[in-house]
């Protein structure tokens, strides 16, 4: 369950969030409002680590850029929104523009959100919309509880992936194919 700052509170900026400390919590900024969540479950963390491993190995083997896990991206300004996908791919040219002490000011091209048991479907879809509006081309939403995934694309199309299916890199990472079963194993 997410804790939100009261509606009458002043809006925060991405720089404000960098100065805050919430040990053991996951923090995002959504249109200037702070959202604080409990850390994800162990099963969530396992799926995140597996996906980061497979995606990272592919990206590194082909020298395509970087893969990050849990890092913040500033995707809108005034009011600021800082989202932190579970796993994300950033191509080499964009990776070179990420500041050392601040958030990247763009959306990753491909990212994954792993659904936690307490996530509300509307909140997950709002995250997907934020990512796509900010320029992400592929958003994988992986649901470990149901052993399925959905693939959302910038062109508005959506694909359902069953446990025996594959998460594909499509035109963002051609040749990448990760078995959903391996992510959730």
Steps between C-alpha positions, in 0.01 A plus 500: 500500500635843407506798735432833333561855618182694577349687200541843666873454552742696281620325187848348514765498228738228388781687683295490822466123470877460467536664844242280674576174675254217551718201594359172377222666299436544130437865413360658184381852420178519301407845373670662798349264759714257693401131489668273756462123482613208705785299347381232259462134595777246462321341204480841332871552567588161351307577180666843484849350544434230239374752247791737567740207451357390163455853368840609630682203347347571159572874511858446622574227245395732217638824656163673460486719811419440865242319710395648834281372778296725729658823372298819472419676173362854492234472231301823541563850635291766669372306681777241505444127467778259593418135435721202582438192284604163636732442202583731210711513184666826397684508165868599500447851356243589766699333781784744433267793585396377847629742764714359782289638785153546357234302321510431128266748328337252266318168499686179428411349161405163650409433861328254728260553785450196721159489665496464879204339680388839639524688169168632377432439130422869442832606652688253282323628187571860606871413519487339157330811359759728662785297348349488152410870508862576594637308202548139610441271204439173685371442854491144631261452791589171666255347749667227710175420684317411178804376302424734208627821344361776283705688244396862444643691205527864407272440201218405739507125437495250786597133499429236764785257580421168670747314722628298202550816290788739448575867569646633176728799441315573175642802315663642815724196564471278191588140575420517872261226608456419869282210610244627750535168683872577557417846637247356745703191593 
